Amino acid sequence: MTDQFSKIIEENPIGRGLGAFRASFGAICEGASISRTPDAVERLSHEDLQNLTLILLSNLRILPASRLLRSSGRSESLFSDLSRLDSAVSSDDFDFDRIIPLLKSAITDDNDVLIWKEVYKAVTEPTPPPQPIASSLQQTPWLHNTGSFANSSEYRKDVDRVLRDELGVMYVGLPRFYETFFGRVADLGTASEAVFEKCKEGSEPLFSDGWSGWPEDANQDHVLSWFSELSEKLATFAEDYRSIPTHRRRPLAQPNKPIQGSTADRKLDVGFVDDPKAGKDSKCHWSHILVPGELKSNPAADKASKAWLDIGTYAREVLAAQDTRRFVLGFTICGSLMRVWEFDRLGGLASERFDINEDGSRFVFTVLGFLWMNEEELGIDPTFTAANGQRFIEIERNGLKERLIIDEVMQRARCVAGRATTCWRAHREGLPQMPLVIKDSWQYPERDEEGELLCEVTRKGVINMARYYYHETVQIHGADDDVRNNVRGGLDITRATNYRPERSALQPAMAASEVSRRGRKSSAVAGEKRSSSQTGASLPHSKRPCSTSPVKAGGDLSNRVHRRVILRDYGNPIYRASSRTSLLAALSGCIEGHESLRKAGVLHRDISINNLLVNEDPDNPSRPSFLIDLDLAIKEDREGSSGARGKTGTRAFMAIGALLGEQHSFMHDLESFFWVLFWICIHYTGPDKSRPVTKFDKWNYVDTEELAKLKLGTVTKESLFMKTMTDNFTPYYAPLIPLLNRLRKVVFPKDKPWEREDEKLYSQMRGILQEGMDLN
């Protein structure tokens, strides 16, 4: 900086010029119950961060120095740069990482020179990151979603921040949206027209230049009451116009009462539920919510940082609570502006918005549609059937049909976009002694099919790995069930009103998928029947956008395919082991399974507490301990990338090198085993008795580089590692402190991450665990 810069700042001090900004920061921290420190800005919601930044920029523009300091670009003064930045911050896709150093400096009350230097950094347009070429995509940006949280109390601010990234760009204003999701509802068009005409009849019509009783101020409570009453009237009017029985459901408004079934308290403004007797005092569970709704009094709230994100959080709760839900429909009303939403495993889409007081017929059509849709039209998987108090699916295996009875839900991922893995314990009809696990997930079509890998490793006799029974691509009405063509009915994302071509990084994405296809056999396209022996479909290339990725927003051409794998083994996650000895034995067995899997040419790449299972049931014929989940696995000798562009693994358990983007090695997986045991000793007070630990729960959501530093700082000094264990291990697992330290010394030789691969680490880790079993 020049002498002139210093002189201007010295002669025009900031003084108390940032007082409003600092007061606002204090109020926001108090409201969010977080400490008032500069680092707190990284824990603020997107909306709070946006508002705080706008206040700061306003304060800075008022200061005399902003008009005297030169612009960083072609403008005359810094004032113009700050005005442009203000506009950028107001947009929905602004990268707040760019502004956080300035916020921290202003909060800290650094000297004026440092603050203005941060201002210059913030107003300078960032240089776009270079686009990777195909050869660099062996390991590519890691996709993070809310389903990867481990032992988290799910503080709303943390979930919302990650969910925003998970959903990516939510495309709105899509033509043909109504035809796609309402088009199959029997009698809907005719009935809604007749009902709307009825609404306009009489001396006191329900609709005349707008809806009667509509609260002019769009107050939320008043709108809720109006919406519920009107929906009931519309349902009654429509009873004479339906050729088939109407589903028994009703609207419900409980904006001040948390809906049961959330990890964190979540309230729902309004929705349609499956209980016709539900009232304002009823206890409602997310499993009963068929169509969630979000109301905002201000029409300006119809944007990504407000109503759109809120309806996305509701969709996440509905999908998590309903184990066969493929997608969720919902709606937002901001002022009198309404949109209908659809959320699936790629993210969220919305219809064109309309004013319910100007287009009353569309409002009637929408409400009756939600009341009349059958379960499949609402997103329930039709391949699950219920009869005689049982749920079941049917498969065709070895030329014969089999009925598999569902015993219980074992796991359901709490996310919207992603693989969304669900597992059910089941058995073949008439053979209750044959335990099976049905696993559904939504996979990128570029990936190797897990079923193919499982079939291969089972045939090769891999030990301590869940054994293969059957796999398929789920079929809905004779076509492969995927998001783009089946769930979304071929809706064209590029016709959305907020679609911008520059958001797409199509070329590198296509290059990556082309690399992934080398040496792989071709397969059927979507819509063709595929047997369980066929490989992944040749479908569109790119993947859902990730906010941390230079290939962000390739979502316009992404796809996910609904795949089903059935296994012959079931057990409990390793943290449910009945004793410390059982835990160590199970961990040792899973490490042995990992080594056997690798000898068969497959690298697992997702070692986590839910993928290591223990079986202590004498009536369960499964192995005592074994690995599951080859969703992210790869063949070590393959050419090119997997097409799964990302750092792979479950965030809290990923190895330090993997977090930093190193080519994935079996050594990274062995380090993950170490982190699994470390995590259990901190988060469990006994078998299956978990507790949240804020200090470590943030491992679920901090960025990968920061997490790598946190882990590195934990293990690189023995005295610090011992103190960390002593301070944080639960009393139940405290006896394992010496064992963990011994593991640390072999996993991190010379107190740092490994530098060369060493297959002896398998036997070293098992040996330490065996000695621990003898002592515990």
N, C-alpha and C positions, 0 to 999 in steps of 0.2 A: 504494500500500500504506500501511496505517496505522502509527502509531508503535507500536501494540501488536504488529503483525506483526514489526517490526524488533527490538523488545525480546525477543520469544520466541526469535527466531533467534540473537540475540546471547547470550542466557543458556543456550541449548541448541545449542552448535556441533556441526557434523557430525563434525569431527575425522577419525578413521580409520574412521568408520562405513560408508564405501563401499569399504573395502579389498577385500572379497570380490568386489564387482562389478568393480573395476579389475584385480584379479588374473585374473579370468575373461576379461576383455577381452584382456589380454595373452596369455593362453594360446590364445584363439581366433585372434588375429592371427598368432601363431607357427605354429599348425597350418595356417593358410591361406596362409602365406608372404607376408603383406602387412605394410606398415609400421604401427607402433603409433601412429597419429595419430587425432584425432577424426573426420576425414573417412573413415577406414577403415570406419566403421559402415555407410556407404552401399554398401560392396562385400561385405558379409556375406551369406551365404545366409539364406533366410527362417528356417530352423530355428535357426541361430546367433543371428540377431537376436531371435527369440522367446525363446530361453533366456536371452540376455543381459539382455533387458528384465525378465523375471521375477525374475532375481537382483537387479537394481537395485531393483525395487519391493519385494522382500522386505527389502533393506537399509534402504530409506526407512521402511517401516512400523515397523521396530524402533527407529528414532530417536525420542527423547522429543518432539521438535518436532512430529512427525506427529499426535500425540494432543492437542497444545496449540493448534495452528493451526486456525482455523475452516475448515469445509467450504466448497467453492466453490458448493455447492447447498443442499439441505435437510438434509443430515446434520449431526451435531453437530461432527464433527472431520474433518480432512483424511485421517485414517487410514481412514475409511469410503470416501472417494473413491478412495484408492489400492487398496483391496480390490476395488472394482468394476472399476477399470482392470485389475487383475490378471486378473480373470475374462474381461474383453474381450480381453486380449492372448492368452489361451489359445485363443480361437476361431480358426477357419481363415481368416476373412475380415477380420481386423483390419487397419486401414490404418496401417502402421508409419511413414508420413510424419508422423503425429501425435506420435510419441514420439522421433523422431530428434534434434530440438533438445535435449531433455532428456538423452539419452544423450551427446551431444557436450559439453554443459555439465558433466556429471558426470565425464566422462573428462578434460576440460581442467582439472578441479579449480578451477572458477570460485569466486568467493567465495560464501558460503552463501546470501546474498540472491538472487543470480542463479539458483542451482540451484533454490531453492524457488519462485521466480517461474516457472521452466520447468515445475516440478511442477504448479503451478496451471493453466498452459496445457494441459498434457497431460491432466489429469483432467477438464477442462471439455469437455462433449459438443460436438462440432463441429456447426455449423449446416449442414444439407444444402444443397448448391448449388441455386440456382433452376433449374427445368426449362426448357430452351429451347423456344420456340414455333417453329412451322414456318418463319416468315420468317427466323429466325436461323440456319437450318441450311443456308445456302449452303455453308459450310465447317464441318465438325463434327469431333468428336474423332478423332484419327489412331490407326489400329489398328496396333500394332507387333508383329511376330513374329520368330522366330529365323531365318526365311528371308531377312531383309533385312540380315543381317550382311555387311559387305564387308571382305575381307582380314583377317579376325579369326582369331586363334589359338584362339578358342573356349575361353577359360578356363571351367571348369565353373561357377564361381560366377556368371559373367556370363550364360551360357546359361540356367542354371536360373532366374535372376531373371526374364529375359524370357519364358522358356517358361511360367512360372507365370501371367504376364499373358496370354500367347497362349492358353492352355488355358481361362482364365476359370473359371467354376464347373463342376466335374466332377460331374455328377449321378449318384447311386448309388441302389441299391435299387429298380431299375426292374422292375415286373411285366412279364411276357412277354419278358424279355430272352432267356431260353433258347429259347423258341419261335421268336424272330426269327432268332437266329444259329445255332442247332443244329437247327432244325426240318426242314431239307431234307436232312440227312445220312442217307443210305439205311441202313436196318436198325439205326440207332443205339439206339432205344428198346428194341427186343426184345433186342438183343445185350447191352446194358448190364445189363438185368435178369438175363439168364442168367449173365453173368459175375459179377455181385455175389452171386448165389446160390452160385456155385462158390467164391467167396472165403470163404463161411461153412461150407463142407463140411470134413470130415476131423477127425482128432484134434487137429491143430494148425492151425486155420483162420487165414486171413489177416485176417479181420474177425470179432471177437466183442467186443461192447461197446467198439468202437474198433479201429483198425488195429494189427495185430501189428507190433512193432518201432518204433512211433512213439516218438521221443525225448521223454521227459517234460518236459525243459527246453526243448524246441523249439530247441535249438542249431542255428544255420544250417547248419554243415557236416554235422551228423548228419541233419538234415531233407533236405538235398540228396541225400545218399547213399540215404536211405530212399525219397525220391520217385522217383529214377531207377530203382532196383531194382524198386519196385512197378509203375511204369509199364510196364516191360519184361514183367513177369509178366501184367499185364492185357492187353497187346497179344497175348501168346501165347495166353491163354485165349480171346480173342475171335476167333481165326483161323477157327474152325469156324462162326461165326455171321454171316458176311458173304457176301452173294450176288454182290458184285462185288469185284474185286481191291483189296486194301488198299494205300494209298499208302506208299511206302517212306520212312519217317521215324522218328526216335527222339528221346527226351529227352536233353538234354545239360546237364551242370552244370560250369561253369568260372568260379567266382566270383572267382578270383584271377588270371585271365589276361585282359588287354584283348582285346576283340573287334576284329578288323581292319576298317578302313573308316571309323573315326571321325576327325574332325578333332582332337578331344581324346580322350585315353584314356577309354574307357568299358568297364566290366566288366558282365557279365550273370550274375545268380545262376543261373538255370536257364531252359531254353527247349526248344522242339521244333524240330529242324533237318531239312533235306531230305536229309541224308547218313546212311544207315543204318549206316555204318561209323565215324561220328564217335565219338571217345573223349575222355577227359579231357585227353589230350596233343595232340589235334588242333588245328591252327590254324583258327580259325573266322572267317568274314567275316559282316558284318551281312546280306549278300545271301542267306545261307543260313538265317537265323533266320526261322522261320515264325510261331512263337508265343512271345513273350518272357514271362518270369515273374520276379517279385520276391518274396523271402522275408524276413520279419522275425520275430525270435524273440518280440517283444512284441506281444500283441494290440492294445495301445493305439496301435501304429504304423499302424493302418488309418485314416488320415486324410490330408487334402490335403497337408500339409507334409512327409509322410514317404513311405509306400509309394505313394500315388497319384501324386505328382510323379515318383518314381523310375520307375514303370512308364511314365509319359508320356515320360520321356527315352529309354527303350528304343524306344517306338513311333516317336519322331522318327527314330532311327537306322535302323530297319527301313524306314520310308517313304522316307527319303532314298536308301537303298541299292538299293531295288527299284523300278525306274522305271515299272512298270505296277500298282503296289499302290494300290488305292483306299481301303482301310482296314486296320487291324491289330487282331487279337484278342490278348489277353494275359490274365495272371492274377496275383493277389497272394495270398500266404498269410502271414498275420500270426498267430503262434502257430499255432493250428489253424483259424483263421477264413479262409475262402477267398472271393474274389470273382473273377468273370470280367469283363474289360474290353474295350471297343471304342473305338478312336480313329479319328477321321475328320477331315474338313476343317472341322468345326465345333468339335471338341474331344473330350472323353472322356466315356463313359458306363460304368456298371457294374451288374452284377446285384445282387440281394439277397445278402448274405453268409450263409454257412452254415458250420457246424462239421464238418469232414471226418470227425471221429471219432464224430459223432452222425448225420450223414446220409451214410453211406458210399456209398449207391446214387448220389447226385448226384455224388460225387467220381468214381466209375467212369464215369458218363455223360459227365462233363467231359473226362476224360483220353482216353477212346475217341473223343470228338468231335474233339479236336485231332489225334488220330492218323488219323482217317478222313476228315476234311473234304477236299473237292476244292479245286483252286486258286481257283475263283470264290468258294467259301464262305469261304475264308481272306482274300479281298479282292483277288485278282488280277483285272485288267480282262479280261473275256472277249472284248472286241472285238479284242484282239491275238491273232493266230494264229501258230503256229510249224509249219513244214513244210520238209523238205529243207534243213535248216540255215539257214533264213531266217525272220525275223519279218515280219509284214505286217498291214495293216488293209485293209478294203474299204470303198469309198464309192460312192455313186450320184450322179453328176454329169452334168448335162445329159441325164438320162434313161438314161445308160449306167453300168454298173458298172466301177469301176477298182480295181485292186489296187496298193497303195503299199508298196514294199519298204523296210523300216527298215535304214538303213546304220549309224547310230550314235546314241547318246544324246549330245546337245549340252549339256543343262542339266537339272538336277533340283533344285528348291528344297528346302532343308534345314529343313523345318518340319512341324508337325502341322496346326494350324488356319491357314487362309488360302487364298489363290488357288492355292498349291502348283504353280506353273507348271513344266511339263516340256516340253522341246523335243527332237525327234529329226530328224536329217538323213535324208532319204528320197528315193526316185525312183519314178516310175511304172514298173510292170513292163514290160520291153521297151524302156524309154526312159531308160537310165542317164545320158544327156546332159542330162536335164531335172531339175535339182536342185530339191528341195522341202523345206520344213520343216514338220513336224507339231507343232503346239503345243496341249497340253491344259492347262486350268486350271479351277478351281472358282470360279465367279463368283456374287456375289449376284444373284438374279433381278431386283432393282430396277435394275441397271445397264444402260446401253446395251450391246448386244452388240458386242464388238470386231470380229467378222466383218462386221457391217453397216457399221461405220465404215470398215474396210479396203476393203470392196467399193466404197463411195462415193468414198473418196479416190483409189483406183486408177482408177475411172471418170473422175474429174476431172483425172487426169494429174499428181498430186502427184509431185514429183521427190524422189529420195533418201529414199524411204519404201518399206519392204518391200511388194511387190505381192501382191494377193489372188489366191487360187486356188479356195478352197472353205471353207465353214464349216458346222457343224451342232451340235446338242445331242446328245451321245452317247446312244445307245439301248441299254438292257439289257433283254432279253426284251420288246421292243416298247414300253417306257416310257422317258420321259426319265430319265436317270441323275442323281438329285439326292440330297442327304444325308437329308433328313427322311423322304421317302416311299419311296425305293429302298434306300439303304444301311442306314438305321435301321428300315426296314419300318413306318414310322408310329408308332414308340414315342412314348408321351406323356410328355414331360419333366415335366409338372406332377404326375405320380404318383410321382416320385422321393421317397425318404425325406428328402432334404435340400433339397427344393424349397421356396422361400419366395417368395410372391407379391410381397413388397416389393422383391425383387431386380430385378423387371422394371420398366423404364421404358417401358411399352408405348405410352402415349398420345403422347409426343413422337416416338417411333419411327414410329408410324403416321402422324402428321402429316407427318413428313419424306417418307415414301414417297408420300403423296398428292400433295405438291407435285411430286415427281419425275415423276408421271405426266401432268402437264398437257401437252396437245398431243401425247401419244404414242399411237400406235395400239395396240389390244389384240392379244393373241396367245393361243396355245393354252395350256391348263393342263397340268400335269405328267401324263404318261401318254399324251398324244396325240402322234401322229407329227407332227413339224414339219419342213418343208423348210428348205433353207439360206437361203431368202429371207425367212423369218419373223423377227420381232423377239422380244425377251425375254419369257419367260413371266410371266403375272400370278400370282405366288406370294406366300407370306407376307411381311409387311412388314419386321419388325425384323431387326437384325443381331446377330452374335455379340458377347458382352460384352467390354468393354475396361476394365481396372482404372482407367484415368485419366479415364474418361468419366462425365459425369452421366447418360448413358443406359446405364450399365453393366448387364450381365446381362439384356439383352433376348433372350438366347440361347434362351429357351424357344420362341420363335416364329421364330427365324432359319432360313435355308436357304442352301444353295449348290448351284448347278447345274453339271454337268460339261459344259463346252463345248470344242469342238475347232475350231481354225483352221488352215488349210493355206496356206502362203505360197510364192511363186515365187522367193524370194531367200534365200541364206544367206551367212554370212560369219563372221568371228571378232570377239570383243569387242575394243574399240578398244585396250585395253592390250596386245594381241598384235601391234600394228603393228610392222613390221620395222625401223623407224628413227624417229628424232625427226621427220624431215620427213614420213614417212608418217602418223605420229600427228597432226601438225598439219593435214595435208591432210584426213585423215578427219574431224577435229573440225570443220573449216571446212565440209566437205560436209554433215555432219549439221546444222550450224546453218542452212545453206541449205535443207536438207530441212524443218527445223522452220518456217522462214519460209513455205515453199511450203504446208506442212500448214495453217498458220494462215490463209493466204489462202483455203484451201478451207473455212475455218470451224471447224477443229478445233484444240483446244489439247491438247498432249501430256501434260504434268503429271507425268512420271516419267523425267526425264533422269538416267541413271546409267551406270556403266561397262559394264553388261551390255546396255544398250539402244541403244548406239551401236556399229555394226558396220563393219568394214573388210574389203574383199575385194582381196587382192593376188595371187590365183590367176588366171593368164591363161586357164585352161580353165573358169573359173567365169563364166557369162554374167551374173551379178548385177552390180549397180552397184558402183563402187569404194568407196563408203561410203554408209550409209543408216541410218535409224532403224527400230526395231522396237517392238512392245508398245504397243498402244493400250488396254490394260486400264483405265487410269485416265483416259483422254482424255475430253473433253467437247466438245460443240458450243458455241462461244462465244455463239451467239445464242439458245440455248435459254431456256425459262422455268424458273424454280425451280431446285432442287438436283438433283443426279444420283441421289440416293438413296444414294450412297456417302458415308456420314457420316464425314468425317475429313479431317485435314490429309493431303495427298496427296504421294507421292513416296517415294524411297528415302532413309532417314534421313540417311546420311552426306553426301548431295549436295543436300539440300533447301536452298532459299534461306532467308535469315534471316527475312524477312517471312512466308514460308510456315510456318516453324516456329512463329511467333508467332500464326498463325491468320488472316493477311490473306487476303482474297479472291484466289484464284490468278490470276496474270496471266502473259502471255508473258514479262514481265520476270523473273519468278521462274525460269522455265525457262532463260532466258539466263544468269542467275546460276548455275544448276545446272551449265551447261557449264563455267563457271569452276572450280567445286569439283571437277568430274570431273578436269580437267587438274591441279589442285593435288594431288588425292589420288594420281593416278598418279605424279607426280614424287616423292612421298614413299614410296610403297609398292612401287615397281617398280625393280629394279636393272638392268633391261634388258627387251627384249620378252618378255612373259609370265613374267618372273622376279620373283615377288612376295615380300614379307617382311612380317611383322606389325610394327607400330609401336605399342606400348602407349599412348603419349601420344595418338595419334589413333584407335586402335581403339575407345576408349571412346565415340567419336561414334556407334557402333552401338547403344549402350544407355542413355546418360544421357537424362534427360527433355528434352523439346523446348525448354523455356525455357532450361535450362542450356546445351544445344547452341547455341542462338541466341546466348547470351552468349559462348561460346567462339569462335564464328565471328566475331562482331562484334569481339572483342578481337584477333583475328588480322589483320583487314584495315583497321582504322580509323586506324592510324598507320603511315606508310610505313617508318620505321626499324625498328619492331617486326616488320612483315611481312617486310622484307628479312632480318632476323636469323632469323626462323622458317624461311624458305626456305634460308638458308645453313646453318643447323644441321641441317635435316631432309631436304632434297632429296638423293637418291642421286647419286653422281658422274656416272652416265649422264645424268641429267636436269638437273644443275646448270647447263648452258649455257642452259636455258630460264628462268632466274631473271629476267633483264631483261624477257623477254616477259610473264611472269606479272605482273610489277609494272605493265607498261603495261595489261594487261587489267584489273587491279585498279582503275586510275584511271578507266576508262570504265564498268566494272560498278558501282563504288562512287563516284560523282561526289562531290566534296567530302569524300572519306574517310568516307562513310556510305552506308547503303542508299538506293536511288533513292526519290524522292518523287513523281515523275510518269512516266508511260509515255513512252517515246521509241523509235519504230521505227527510228531511225538506229542504234541499238545493234547491230542485226544486221550492218550493213555495217561498223561500227567494229570489231567483234570479228573479222570475217572479214579485214579489212584488216591487223590486227595479226598474225593467224595467217599470212597470206600473206607478210608481211615476215619472219616467223620462219622460214618454209619456205625463203626465199631465203638466210638466214644459216646454216641447219643442213643 
